Amino acid sequence: MALDLWNRIKTLPAKSVGTPVLVLMCLGMVMLPMPAFLLDMLFTFNITISMLILFVTIYTKKPTEFASFPSVLLIATLLRLSLNVASTRVILVYGHGGGASAGKVIESFGNVVMGGNFVVGLIVFAILVIINFVVITKGAGRISEVTARFTLDAMPGKQMSIDADLNAGLITQEQAKVRRAEVTQEANFYGAMDGASKFVKGDAIAGILILFINVIGGMIIGIAQHNLKFADATDIYTKLTVGDGLVAQIPSLLLSVATAIIITRQNTDQDMGKAVISEIFRDSRSPTVAAAILGVIAIVPGMPHLPFLFLAALCGALAWYMRRRDLKKKEEAKNAPVSSAGAPSPDKKELSWDDVAPVDVIGLEVGYRLIPMVDKKQGGELLSRVKGVRKKLSQELGFLVPAVHIRDNLDLSPNAYRITMMGVSLGEAEVYPDRELAINPGQVFGNLKGTPTKDPSFGLDAVWISKSENDQALGYGYTVVDSATVVATHMSQILAQNAASLLGQEEVQNLLDIVSKTQPKLVENLVPGIINLGNLCHVLQNLLNDGVPIRDMRTILQTLTDYAPKSQDPEVLTAACRIGLRRLIVQDIVGSAAVIPVITLSRDLENILHKSLQSGGADGAGIEPGLAERMQKSLADAANRQEMEGEPAILLTSGLLRNTLARFVKNSIPGLRVLSYQEIPDDKQIKIVSAVGQ
């Protein structure tokens, strides 16, 4: 185990070891005695680190650029307190010797700052503590608290602003992700700073307590154990303790100032020095007024004339320089080239085709309450469901369904979603992520309490229920699905119904490339020699419109090789391909059943339709309206009877009428499939279950 731990430590980079070593060093200072020279080095190191942190905060442009500051503040405070413990041990053990017994740094601070008088040292120490604790730390703590509260309260508004800019096309998806990450980082930073400011406050209080403990403890040890006189013990231990306190308070004061600086910074792209200079010396009127007031004070009898006159002259020179600068800028702006609009022509980037946003082939827009459904980090399952829908449809249809572009849309109601194709909305509904949808399949044995609605995919009666009522709904006979399944099913249905719109020439070329790997001559002879790519795409789209998958590209291409030299009409070629795919078409409808139940038209009705077709065109516009209405009702009744018996609804007709009748019933009777006599395989038998007349 120890060997494994050592191997893990050896593999860590040097940057990852520094902080743990520093923390362990602090613990060592608390528990182990330290020589005076090492204590001097560590006191110097502490002051250096504090100065370095202060300068980093001054030159940091944004507070979040120093995001590790709360952790750095904690470690620096721990280091300083550990040094206090170590120095206390040295003072109490060796302090009776006086002088440098507790280290050169403590002795030097005691002699230089205090001037050898511990009363002066106590007063200086008290002033430093008051400045640190009452002024800087208290103010920084209040600012941290208010900033953290306001930052957290403003998060939803900032998120919505980012979403609005994204929807308006002002920013890209990648820029939106960066801005969302910045908002989250800012909230985390100010929340951490609210707690980290308490470290500085506690450190100031600890410094006061440590001072009194060291003085009292030193006097007791000096008098009781080392037989020192009261005056000598008081002088020695007070000087050493105050010197130790001053050594600790200076780094503490530096860190307090650094905390106040970084918490009062604004989120600008300038460091503090540039920001202060640019804002204070923005207007020449300020130094002008200051110069006038200083000049008046300088001539008052009894005042020190030289300092005030010198500063008045300095402010006057600064005001003159700023005035000259402003006049120069106005002159440059006046002489700047003017555009046709009357304003200076800015160096703006010209518009390009990159500024025109392409239309998403498939889009899914969600309201803001549905965002967690599409966020994997929040446990959203919709992305995986959509991927599953694409995979299933691609396998069934025979080509790769394009990717779905998911985005949030603030124009939608919070729980709404919208499915689009080529920028056109094809479906819209509302779902509730915290509930489940209980769908009535036609026969249930009880009622559920919830929000009544319609299943967006099939229009069935449904109820939104709480997840705790799942078992009860299943017991009543309802079909219960979650929100992600509702959206995915709705999308699957819409994509299947509009599969032809998803197939373009690019997808057709990809299909040809795949077939050419195994059938190179077939593709080479057909495209573009016999049929061009556009006509082939049209034929494949017709098949998809009829609900025929294009998985069997080999049969489709061979059929076109035989028929395309005779006719380039896409309708004729589509009919030929349907005959070539008749086994696949019938299998998708009835499976492996040997007998096919069909609905037919009476001979008289077929003759009438043939005449109507010859006079009115292929779209069936010549059918008399009354006849069309009666025929639609009869076909719908026959299809419903088939569905009630659990059998497929198939209308069998002649090849000339098949295309017209398929368009006639596609939207009015979506469950009815139309086949021609030629599309029935030789090994299948037909059973006429109904005949529709006039």
C-alpha positions as CSV (number, residue, x, y, z in Angstrom):
1,M,0.0,0.0,0.0
2,A,2.8,2.4,0.9
3,L,4.6,1.6,-2.3
4,D,1.5,2.2,-4.3
5,L,1.0,5.6,-2.6
6,W,4.7,6.5,-3.3
7,N,4.2,5.6,-7.0
8,R,1.1,7.8,-7.2
9,I,3.0,10.7,-5.6
10,K,5.9,10.3,-8.0
11,T,3.6,10.6,-11.0
12,L,2.2,14.0,-9.8
13,P,3.5,17.1,-11.6
14,A,5.6,19.6,-9.6
15,K,2.8,22.2,-9.7
16,S,0.4,19.8,-8.0
17,V,2.7,19.1,-5.1
18,G,3.4,22.7,-4.0
19,T,0.1,23.4,-2.1
20,P,0.0,20.1,-0.2
21,V,3.6,20.6,0.9
22,L,2.8,24.1,2.1
23,V,-0.2,22.8,4.1
24,L,2.0,20.0,5.7
25,M,4.7,22.6,6.5
26,C,2.1,24.6,8.4
27,L,1.1,21.6,10.4
28,G,4.7,20.9,11.1
29,M,5.3,24.4,12.4
30,V,2.3,23.9,14.8
31,M,3.6,20.6,16.2
32,L,7.4,20.7,16.0
33,P,9.9,23.1,17.6
34,M,11.7,25.4,15.1
35,P,15.1,27.1,15.3
36,A,15.2,30.9,15.3
37,F,17.0,31.2,11.9
38,L,14.4,29.0,10.2
39,L,11.7,31.2,11.8
40,D,13.3,34.3,10.3
41,M,13.2,32.7,6.8
42,L,9.6,31.8,7.1
43,F,8.6,35.3,8.4
44,T,10.4,36.8,5.4
45,F,8.6,34.2,3.1
46,N,5.3,35.2,4.6
47,I,5.8,38.9,3.9
48,T,7.0,38.1,0.4
49,I,3.9,36.0,-0.4
50,S,1.6,38.7,1.0
51,M,3.2,41.4,-1.2
52,L,3.1,39.1,-4.2
53,I,-0.7,38.5,-3.7
54,L,-1.3,42.2,-3.3
55,F,0.4,43.1,-6.6
56,V,-1.4,40.3,-8.4
57,T,-4.7,41.7,-7.3
58,I,-3.7,45.2,-8.4
59,Y,-2.8,44.1,-11.9
60,T,-5.6,41.6,-12.4
61,K,-8.1,42.9,-15.0
62,K,-11.2,41.0,-13.8
63,P,-11.8,39.5,-10.3
64,T,-12.6,36.1,-11.9
65,E,-9.1,36.0,-13.5
66,F,-7.9,35.4,-10.0
67,A,-10.6,32.8,-9.2
68,S,-8.3,30.9,-6.8
69,F,-8.0,33.9,-4.5
70,P,-10.3,32.5,-1.8
71,S,-8.2,29.4,-1.6
72,V,-5.0,31.4,-1.6
73,L,-6.4,33.6,1.2
74,L,-7.1,30.5,3.3
75,I,-3.7,29.0,2.8
76,A,-1.9,32.4,3.5
77,T,-4.0,32.8,6.7
78,L,-3.1,29.2,7.8
79,L,0.6,29.9,7.2
80,R,0.5,33.1,9.2
81,L,-1.3,31.5,12.2
82,S,1.1,28.6,12.1
83,L,4.0,31.1,12.3
84,N,2.3,32.7,15.3
85,V,2.1,29.3,17.0
86,A,5.8,28.6,16.2
87,S,7.0,32.0,17.2
88,T,5.0,31.8,20.5
89,R,6.7,28.5,21.3
90,V,10.2,30.1,20.6
91,I,9.4,33.3,22.6
92,L,8.1,31.4,25.7
93,V,11.0,28.8,25.6
94,Y,14.0,31.1,24.7
95,G,12.6,34.6,25.3
96,H,14.2,35.0,28.8
97,G,17.5,35.4,27.0
98,G,16.3,38.6,25.3
99,G,17.8,40.0,22.2
100,A,17.8,37.7,19.2
101,S,16.7,34.6,21.1
102,A,13.4,34.6,19.1
103,G,15.0,35.4,15.8
104,K,16.5,38.5,14.1
105,V,13.2,39.5,12.3
106,I,11.2,39.7,15.6
107,E,14.1,41.6,17.3
108,S,14.5,44.0,14.3
109,F,10.8,44.8,14.2
110,G,10.8,45.3,18.0
111,N,13.7,47.8,17.9
112,V,12.9,49.7,14.6
113,V,9.1,50.0,14.8
114,M,8.9,50.4,18.6
115,G,12.1,52.4,19.0
116,G,13.0,50.2,21.9
117,N,9.8,51.3,23.8
118,F,7.2,48.5,24.1
119,V,4.5,51.1,24.9
120,V,5.0,52.6,21.5
121,G,4.9,49.2,20.0
122,L,1.6,48.4,21.7
123,I,0.1,51.6,20.4
124,V,1.4,51.0,16.8
125,F,0.1,47.4,17.0
126,A,-3.3,48.6,18.2
127,I,-3.6,51.1,15.4
128,L,-2.7,48.5,12.8
129,V,-5.3,46.1,14.2
130,I,-7.9,48.9,14.2
131,I,-7.1,49.8,10.6
132,N,-7.2,46.1,9.5
133,F,-10.2,44.9,11.5
134,V,-12.5,48.0,11.8
135,V,-11.8,49.7,8.5
136,I,-10.5,47.3,5.8
137,T,-11.8,43.9,6.8
138,K,-15.2,45.1,7.9
139,G,-15.8,47.1,4.7
140,A,-14.5,44.3,2.5
141,G,-16.7,41.7,4.3
142,R,-19.8,43.9,3.7
143,I,-19.0,44.4,0.1
144,S,-18.4,40.6,-0.3
145,E,-21.8,39.8,1.2
146,V,-23.8,42.3,-0.9
147,T,-22.0,41.4,-4.1
148,A,-22.5,37.7,-3.6
149,R,-26.2,38.3,-2.9
150,F,-26.7,40.5,-6.0
151,T,-24.6,38.3,-8.2
152,L,-26.7,35.2,-7.3
153,D,-30.0,37.2,-7.7
154,A,-28.9,38.4,-11.2
155,M,-28.0,35.0,-12.5
156,P,-31.4,34.1,-14.1
157,G,-31.6,37.5,-15.8
158,K,-28.1,37.1,-17.2
159,Q,-28.9,33.6,-18.5
160,M,-32.0,34.9,-20.2
161,S,-30.1,37.8,-21.7
162,I,-27.6,35.3,-23.1
163,D,-30.4,33.1,-24.5
164,A,-32.0,36.2,-26.1
165,D,-28.8,37.2,-27.8
166,L,-28.3,33.7,-29.0
167,N,-31.9,33.5,-30.4
168,A,-31.4,36.9,-32.1
169,G,-28.3,35.7,-33.8
170,L,-26.0,38.2,-32.1
171,I,-23.8,35.5,-30.7
172,T,-22.9,31.9,-31.7
173,Q,-23.6,28.8,-29.7
174,E,-20.0,28.6,-28.6
175,Q,-20.0,32.2,-27.5
176,A,-23.1,31.5,-25.5
177,K,-21.5,28.6,-23.7
178,V,-18.5,30.8,-22.8
179,R,-20.7,33.5,-21.5
180,R,-22.8,31.0,-19.4
181,A,-19.6,29.6,-18.0
182,E,-18.4,33.2,-17.1
183,V,-21.7,33.9,-15.3
184,T,-21.4,30.6,-13.3
185,Q,-17.8,31.3,-12.5
186,E,-18.6,34.9,-11.3
187,A,-21.3,33.6,-9.0
188,N,-19.1,30.9,-7.6
189,F,-16.2,33.4,-7.0
190,Y,-18.3,36.0,-5.2
191,G,-20.0,33.3,-3.1
192,A,-16.5,32.0,-2.1
193,M,-15.3,35.5,-1.4
194,D,-18.2,36.1,1.0
195,G,-16.9,33.2,3.1
196,A,-13.2,33.9,2.6
197,S,-13.5,37.5,3.9
198,K,-14.3,35.9,7.3
199,F,-10.7,34.4,7.3
200,V,-9.2,37.9,7.4
201,K,-11.6,39.0,10.1
202,G,-10.8,36.0,12.3
203,D,-7.1,36.4,11.7
204,A,-7.3,40.0,13.1
205,I,-9.1,38.8,16.2
206,A,-6.6,36.0,16.6
207,G,-3.7,38.4,16.5
208,I,-5.1,40.4,19.4
209,L,-5.7,37.3,21.5
210,I,-2.3,35.9,20.7
211,L,-0.6,39.2,21.8
212,F,-2.3,39.1,25.3
213,I,-1.7,35.4,25.7
214,N,2.0,35.7,24.9
215,V,2.6,38.8,27.2
216,I,0.8,37.2,30.2
217,G,2.3,33.7,29.5
218,G,5.8,35.2,29.1
219,M,5.7,37.2,32.3
220,I,4.5,34.1,34.2
221,I,7.3,31.9,32.7
222,G,10.0,34.6,33.2
223,I,9.1,35.3,36.8
224,A,8.2,31.8,38.0
225,Q,10.7,29.7,36.0
226,H,13.6,31.9,35.2
227,N,13.6,34.1,38.3
228,L,13.4,37.4,36.3
229,K,12.3,40.6,38.0
230,F,8.8,41.8,37.1
231,A,10.1,44.8,35.3
232,D,12.6,42.8,33.3
233,A,10.1,40.1,32.4
234,T,7.6,42.7,31.3
235,D,10.2,44.5,29.2
236,I,11.6,41.4,27.5
237,Y,8.5,39.4,26.7
238,T,6.4,42.5,25.8
239,K,9.1,43.6,23.3
240,L,9.3,40.2,21.7
241,T,5.6,39.6,21.7
242,V,4.8,43.1,20.1
243,G,7.6,42.5,17.6
244,D,6.1,39.1,16.7
245,G,2.6,40.7,16.5
246,L,3.9,43.5,14.1
247,V,5.7,40.9,11.9
248,A,2.3,39.0,11.6
249,Q,0.1,42.1,11.3
250,I,2.0,43.5,8.3
251,P,1.3,40.5,6.0
252,S,-2.3,40.4,7.4
253,L,-2.8,44.0,6.5
254,L,-1.4,43.4,3.0
255,L,-3.8,40.5,2.5
256,S,-6.7,42.6,3.8
257,V,-5.9,45.3,1.3
258,A,-5.7,42.7,-1.5
259,T,-9.1,41.3,-0.5
260,A,-10.6,44.8,-0.5
261,I,-9.1,45.6,-3.8
262,I,-10.2,42.5,-5.6
263,I,-13.7,42.6,-4.2
264,T,-14.2,46.2,-5.1
265,R,-13.0,45.7,-8.7
266,Q,-15.4,45.9,-11.6
267,N,-15.6,43.4,-14.4
268,T,-13.6,45.5,-16.9
269,D,-10.8,44.6,-19.2
270,Q,-8.4,47.2,-17.6
271,D,-6.1,46.6,-14.7
272,M,-6.6,48.8,-11.7
273,G,-3.8,51.3,-12.4
274,K,-5.1,52.1,-15.9
275,A,-8.7,52.2,-14.7
276,V,-8.0,54.6,-11.9
277,I,-5.9,56.9,-14.1
278,S,-8.3,56.9,-17.0
279,E,-11.3,57.7,-14.7
280,I,-9.7,60.2,-12.3
281,F,-7.9,62.2,-15.0
282,R,-10.8,62.1,-17.5
283,D,-12.0,65.7,-17.0
284,S,-9.6,68.7,-16.8
285,R,-12.0,70.7,-14.5
286,S,-11.1,68.6,-11.4
287,P,-7.4,69.5,-11.2
288,T,-8.3,73.1,-12.2
289,V,-10.6,73.6,-9.2
290,A,-8.0,71.8,-6.9
291,A,-5.2,74.1,-8.1
292,A,-7.4,77.2,-7.3
293,I,-8.3,76.0,-3.8
294,L,-4.7,75.0,-3.0
295,G,-3.5,78.5,-4.2
296,V,-6.1,80.2,-1.9
297,I,-4.9,78.1,1.1
298,A,-1.3,78.9,0.3
299,I,-1.8,82.7,0.7
300,V,-3.6,82.4,4.0
301,P,-1.4,83.8,6.8
302,G,0.1,81.2,9.1
303,M,-0.1,78.3,6.5
304,P,3.0,76.6,5.2
305,H,3.3,78.4,1.8
306,L,5.8,76.2,0.0
307,P,4.0,72.8,0.1
308,F,0.7,74.3,-0.9
309,L,2.1,76.5,-3.7
310,F,4.1,73.5,-5.0
311,L,1.0,71.3,-5.2
312,A,-1.1,74.1,-6.6
313,A,1.4,74.5,-9.4
314,L,1.5,70.8,-10.0
315,C,-2.3,70.6,-10.3
316,G,-2.4,73.6,-12.6
317,A,0.2,72.0,-14.9
318,L,-1.8,68.8,-15.0
319,A,-5.0,70.8,-15.8
320,W,-3.2,72.6,-18.7
321,Y,-1.9,69.3,-20.1
322,M,-5.4,67.7,-19.9
323,R,-6.9,70.7,-21.6
324,R,-4.4,70.5,-24.4
325,R,-5.1,66.8,-24.8
326,D,-8.9,67.3,-25.0
327,L,-8.5,70.1,-27.6
328,K,-6.2,67.8,-29.7
329,K,-8.8,65.0,-29.6
330,K,-11.6,67.3,-30.8
331,E,-9.4,68.6,-33.6
332,E,-8.6,65.1,-34.8
333,A,-12.3,64.1,-34.6
334,K,-13.2,67.2,-36.6
335,N,-10.7,66.4,-39.4
336,A,-11.6,62.7,-39.4
337,P,-13.1,61.4,-42.7
338,V,-16.9,61.4,-42.7
339,S,-19.0,58.6,-44.2
340,S,-22.1,59.2,-46.3
341,A,-24.2,58.9,-43.2
342,G,-22.5,61.9,-41.7
343,A,-20.5,60.0,-39.0
344,P,-16.8,59.1,-39.0
345,S,-16.4,55.9,-41.0
346,P,-15.6,53.1,-38.6
347,D,-13.3,50.3,-39.6
348,K,-16.1,47.6,-39.5
349,K,-15.9,44.2,-41.0
350,E,-17.8,43.8,-44.2
351,L,-20.8,41.4,-44.3
352,S,-20.1,38.0,-45.8
353,W,-21.9,34.7,-46.3
354,D,-20.7,33.7,-42.8
355,D,-23.2,36.2,-41.4
356,V,-26.1,34.4,-43.1
357,A,-27.3,31.7,-40.7
358,P,-28.1,28.4,-42.5
359,V,-31.5,26.9,-42.0
360,D,-31.5,23.8,-39.8
361,V,-32.7,20.6,-41.7
362,I,-34.2,19.4,-38.4
363,G,-34.6,21.6,-35.4
364,L,-35.9,21.2,-31.9
365,E,-36.7,24.4,-29.9
366,V,-37.5,24.2,-26.2
367,G,-38.8,26.6,-23.6
368,Y,-36.5,27.5,-20.7
369,R,-38.0,25.0,-18.3
370,L,-37.2,22.2,-20.7
371,I,-33.5,23.1,-20.8
372,P,-32.6,20.5,-18.1
373,M,-34.1,17.8,-20.4
374,V,-31.4,18.5,-23.0
375,D,-28.5,19.0,-20.6
376,K,-26.6,15.8,-19.8
377,K,-25.0,17.5,-16.8
378,Q,-28.4,17.9,-15.2
379,G,-29.4,14.3,-16.0
380,G,-31.4,15.1,-19.2
381,E,-32.2,12.1,-21.3
382,L,-33.7,13.8,-24.4
383,L,-30.4,14.0,-26.3
384,S,-29.9,10.2,-26.0
385,R,-33.6,9.7,-27.0
386,V,-33.2,11.9,-30.1
387,K,-30.0,10.0,-31.0
388,G,-32.0,6.7,-30.7
389,V,-34.7,8.1,-32.9
390,R,-32.2,9.1,-35.6
391,K,-30.6,5.7,-35.5
392,K,-33.9,3.8,-35.7
393,L,-35.2,5.9,-38.6
394,S,-31.9,5.7,-40.5
395,Q,-32.0,1.9,-40.2
396,E,-35.7,1.7,-41.3
397,L,-35.6,4.3,-44.1
398,G,-32.2,3.3,-45.6
399,F,-30.3,6.6,-45.3
400,L,-28.7,8.7,-42.6
401,V,-31.2,11.1,-41.0
402,P,-29.6,14.5,-40.5
403,A,-28.6,15.7,-37.0
404,V,-31.1,17.5,-34.9
405,H,-30.1,21.0,-33.9
406,I,-31.5,21.7,-30.4
407,R,-31.8,25.2,-29.0
408,D,-33.7,27.1,-26.4
409,N,-36.4,29.7,-27.5
410,L,-37.6,32.3,-25.1
411,D,-40.6,33.1,-27.5
412,L,-42.1,29.7,-26.5
413,S,-44.0,29.1,-23.3
414,P,-41.7,27.7,-20.6
415,N,-42.9,24.0,-21.0
416,A,-43.4,24.1,-24.8
417,Y,-41.3,22.6,-27.5
418,R,-41.4,22.9,-31.3
419,I,-40.2,20.6,-34.1
420,T,-39.1,22.2,-37.3
421,M,-37.8,21.1,-40.7
422,M,-36.1,23.5,-43.0
423,G,-37.2,26.3,-40.7
424,V,-40.9,25.4,-40.9
425,S,-42.8,24.3,-37.7
426,L,-44.3,20.9,-38.1
427,G,-45.2,20.1,-34.5
428,E,-45.6,21.9,-31.2
429,A,-46.8,20.8,-27.8
430,E,-46.2,21.2,-24.0
431,V,-44.6,18.7,-21.7
432,Y,-43.8,18.7,-17.9
433,P,-40.4,17.3,-17.0
434,D,-41.5,16.6,-13.4
435,R,-44.6,14.6,-14.5
436,E,-45.5,11.6,-16.7
437,L,-48.0,11.3,-19.4
438,A,-50.7,8.6,-19.0
439,I,-52.2,7.8,-22.4
440,N,-55.6,6.2,-22.9
441,P,-55.1,3.5,-25.5
442,G,-58.9,3.1,-25.9
443,Q,-60.0,1.1,-22.9
444,V,-59.2,1.9,-19.3
445,F,-60.7,1.0,-16.0
446,G,-60.5,4.2,-14.0
447,N,-60.0,8.0,-14.1
448,L,-56.8,9.8,-13.0
449,K,-56.4,13.1,-11.4
450,G,-54.2,15.4,-13.3
451,T,-54.0,17.8,-16.3
452,P,-56.1,16.5,-19.3
453,T,-54.4,16.8,-22.6
454,K,-53.9,15.1,-26.0
455,D,-51.0,12.9,-26.9
456,P,-49.1,15.0,-29.5
457,S,-48.1,12.0,-31.6
458,F,-51.4,10.2,-32.1
459,G,-54.0,12.6,-30.7
460,L,-55.2,10.2,-28.0
461,D,-56.7,11.3,-24.8
462,A,-54.1,11.6,-22.0
463,V,-53.5,13.0,-18.6
464,W,-50.3,14.6,-17.0
465,I,-49.9,12.9,-13.7
466,S,-47.3,13.0,-10.9
467,K,-44.7,10.2,-10.9
468,S,-46.1,8.8,-7.7
469,E,-49.3,7.8,-9.5
470,N,-47.4,5.7,-12.1
471,D,-48.4,2.3,-10.7
472,Q,-52.1,3.4,-10.3
473,A,-52.2,4.5,-14.0
474,L,-50.7,1.3,-15.2
475,G,-53.2,-0.7,-13.1
476,Y,-56.1,1.2,-14.8
477,G,-54.7,0.2,-18.2
478,Y,-53.0,3.5,-19.2
479,T,-49.8,3.7,-21.1
480,V,-47.4,5.8,-19.1
481,V,-44.4,7.5,-20.6
482,D,-42.0,10.3,-19.4
483,S,-41.6,13.7,-21.0
484,A,-38.4,12.8,-23.0
485,T,-40.3,9.8,-24.5
486,V,-43.2,12.1,-25.5
487,V,-40.9,14.5,-27.3
488,A,-38.9,11.7,-29.0
489,T,-42.0,9.8,-30.2
490,H,-43.5,13.0,-31.6
491,M,-40.3,13.7,-33.4
492,S,-40.1,10.2,-34.7
493,Q,-43.6,10.4,-36.2
494,I,-43.0,13.8,-37.8
495,L,-39.7,12.7,-39.3
496,A,-41.2,9.4,-40.7
497,Q,-44.1,11.3,-42.3
498,N,-41.7,13.8,-43.9
499,A,-38.8,11.5,-44.7
500,A,-38.8,12.6,-48.4
501,S,-37.9,16.2,-47.3
502,L,-34.9,14.9,-45.5
503,L,-33.4,13.2,-48.6
504,G,-31.4,15.5,-50.9
505,Q,-28.9,15.1,-53.7
506,E,-26.0,15.0,-51.1
507,E,-27.6,12.1,-49.3
508,V,-28.3,10.3,-52.6
509,Q,-24.7,10.7,-53.7
510,N,-23.6,9.2,-50.3
511,L,-25.9,6.2,-51.0
512,L,-24.3,5.8,-54.4
513,D,-20.8,5.9,-52.9
514,I,-21.8,3.1,-50.5
515,V,-23.3,0.9,-53.2
516,S,-20.4,1.5,-55.5
517,K,-18.1,-0.3,-53.0
518,T,-19.8,-3.6,-53.7
519,Q,-21.6,-2.9,-57.0
520,P,-19.2,-0.5,-58.9
521,K,-20.4,-1.3,-62.4
522,L,-24.1,-0.9,-61.5
523,V,-23.5,2.6,-60.3
524,E,-21.1,3.5,-63.0
525,N,-23.5,2.4,-65.8
526,L,-26.5,4.1,-64.3
527,V,-25.4,7.6,-63.1
528,P,-25.1,9.8,-65.0
529,G,-25.3,7.9,-68.2
530,I,-28.8,6.6,-68.0
531,I,-30.4,8.8,-65.3
532,N,-29.1,12.0,-63.7
533,L,-28.7,12.6,-60.0
534,G,-31.6,14.9,-59.8
535,N,-34.1,12.5,-61.4
536,L,-32.8,9.6,-59.2
537,C,-33.3,11.8,-56.1
538,H,-36.9,12.5,-57.3
539,V,-37.6,8.8,-57.6
540,L,-36.3,8.0,-54.2
541,Q,-38.3,10.9,-52.7
542,N,-41.5,9.5,-54.3
543,L,-40.8,6.1,-52.7
544,L,-40.3,7.7,-49.3
545,N,-43.5,9.7,-49.8
546,D,-45.4,6.4,-50.3
547,G,-43.9,5.0,-47.1
548,V,-41.5,2.7,-49.0
549,P,-38.0,2.4,-47.4
550,I,-35.0,2.7,-49.7
551,R,-32.8,0.2,-47.9
552,D,-32.6,-2.1,-50.9
553,M,-30.7,0.3,-53.2
554,R,-29.4,-2.6,-55.3
555,T,-32.9,-3.6,-56.5
556,I,-33.8,0.1,-57.0
557,L,-30.8,0.8,-59.2
558,Q,-31.2,-2.4,-61.2
559,T,-34.8,-1.5,-61.9
560,L,-33.9,1.9,-63.0
561,T,-31.2,0.5,-65.2
562,D,-33.9,-1.5,-67.0
563,Y,-36.7,1.2,-67.2
564,A,-34.9,4.5,-67.3
565,P,-33.7,4.1,-71.0
566,K,-37.5,3.8,-71.9
567,S,-38.8,6.7,-69.8
568,Q,-37.4,9.5,-67.7
569,D,-40.8,10.3,-66.1
570,P,-40.3,10.0,-62.3
571,E,-43.8,8.7,-61.7
572,V,-43.3,5.9,-64.2
573,L,-39.9,5.0,-62.7
574,T,-41.3,5.1,-59.2
575,A,-44.1,2.7,-60.2
576,A,-41.5,0.4,-61.7
577,C,-39.4,0.5,-58.5
578,R,-42.4,-0.3,-56.4
579,I,-43.0,-3.4,-58.4
580,G,-39.3,-4.4,-58.0
581,L,-39.7,-3.8,-54.2
582,R,-43.0,-5.6,-53.9
583,R,-41.8,-8.2,-51.5
584,L,-40.3,-5.6,-49.2
585,I,-43.5,-3.5,-49.4
586,V,-45.8,-6.3,-48.6
587,Q,-43.6,-7.6,-45.8
588,D,-43.6,-4.2,-44.1
589,I,-47.4,-4.3,-44.1
590,V,-48.4,-8.0,-43.4
591,G,-45.1,-9.6,-42.3
592,S,-44.7,-13.2,-43.4
593,A,-48.5,-13.9,-43.7
594,A,-49.3,-16.0,-46.8
595,V,-52.8,-14.4,-47.2
596,I,-53.2,-10.6,-47.7
597,P,-56.6,-9.2,-46.7
598,V,-57.5,-6.4,-49.2
599,I,-60.2,-3.8,-49.9
600,T,-61.1,-3.4,-53.5
601,L,-63.2,-1.1,-55.7
602,S,-66.1,-2.3,-57.7
603,R,-65.7,-2.7,-61.4
604,D,-68.1,0.2,-62.1
605,L,-66.3,2.5,-59.7
606,E,-62.9,1.7,-61.2
607,N,-64.3,2.5,-64.7
608,I,-65.6,5.8,-63.5
609,L,-62.3,6.6,-61.9
610,H,-60.4,5.7,-65.1
611,K,-62.6,8.1,-67.1
612,S,-62.1,10.8,-64.4
613,L,-58.4,10.3,-64.5
614,Q,-58.3,10.7,-68.3
615,S,-60.3,13.9,-68.1
616,G,-59.1,15.5,-64.9
617,G,-55.4,14.6,-64.7
618,A,-53.3,12.4,-62.5
619,D,-54.2,14.3,-59.3
620,G,-57.8,13.1,-59.4
621,A,-59.2,16.6,-59.9
622,G,-61.8,15.3,-62.3
623,I,-63.6,13.1,-59.7
624,E,-67.1,14.5,-59.0
625,P,-67.1,16.0,-55.5
626,G,-70.1,14.0,-54.3
627,L,-68.5,10.7,-55.5
628,A,-65.2,11.7,-53.8
629,E,-67.0,12.3,-50.5
630,R,-68.9,9.0,-50.6
631,M,-65.9,7.1,-51.6
632,Q,-63.8,8.6,-48.8
633,K,-66.4,7.7,-46.2
634,S,-66.7,4.1,-47.5
635,L,-63.0,3.6,-47.6
636,A,-62.6,5.1,-44.0
637,D,-65.3,2.7,-42.7
638,A,-63.7,-0.3,-44.4
639,A,-60.2,0.7,-43.0
640,N,-61.7,1.1,-39.5
641,R,-63.2,-2.3,-39.6
642,Q,-59.9,-3.8,-40.5
643,E,-58.1,-2.0,-37.7
644,M,-60.8,-3.2,-35.2
645,E,-60.1,-6.8,-36.3
646,G,-56.4,-6.2,-35.8
647,E,-55.6,-6.6,-39.5
648,P,-53.9,-4.1,-41.9
649,A,-56.0,-1.9,-44.1
650,I,-54.9,-2.4,-47.8
651,L,-56.7,-1.0,-50.8
652,L,-55.9,-3.0,-53.9
653,T,-56.5,-1.3,-57.3
654,S,-55.1,-1.1,-60.8
655,G,-51.7,0.3,-61.5
656,L,-53.2,3.4,-63.3
657,L,-55.2,4.4,-60.2
658,R,-52.7,3.5,-57.5
659,N,-50.8,6.8,-57.5
660,T,-54.0,8.9,-57.6
661,L,-55.8,7.0,-54.8
662,A,-52.6,7.0,-52.7
663,R,-52.6,10.8,-52.7
664,F,-56.4,10.8,-52.2
665,V,-56.3,8.8,-48.9
666,K,-52.9,9.9,-47.6
667,N,-54.0,12.6,-45.3
668,S,-57.7,11.7,-44.8
669,I,-57.1,8.0,-44.1
670,P,-53.5,7.7,-43.0
671,G,-53.7,4.1,-42.0
672,L,-54.8,2.9,-45.4
673,R,-52.1,1.5,-47.7
674,V,-52.7,1.5,-51.5
675,L,-51.2,-1.3,-53.6
676,S,-51.6,-2.2,-57.3
677,Y,-52.2,-5.7,-58.6
678,Q,-48.7,-5.8,-60.0
679,E,-47.3,-5.2,-56.5
680,I,-48.6,-8.5,-55.0
681,P,-45.8,-11.1,-54.9
682,D,-46.5,-14.4,-56.8
683,D,-46.3,-16.4,-53.6
684,K,-49.0,-14.4,-51.8
685,Q,-52.7,-14.9,-51.9
686,I,-55.3,-12.2,-51.6
687,K,-58.5,-12.3,-49.6
688,I,-61.1,-9.6,-50.5
689,V,-62.7,-8.5,-47.2
690,S,-64.6,-5.5,-48.6
691,A,-65.6,-4.0,-51.9
692,V,-66.3,-0.3,-52.2
693,G,-68.9,0.8,-54.8
694,Q,-70.4,4.1,-55.8
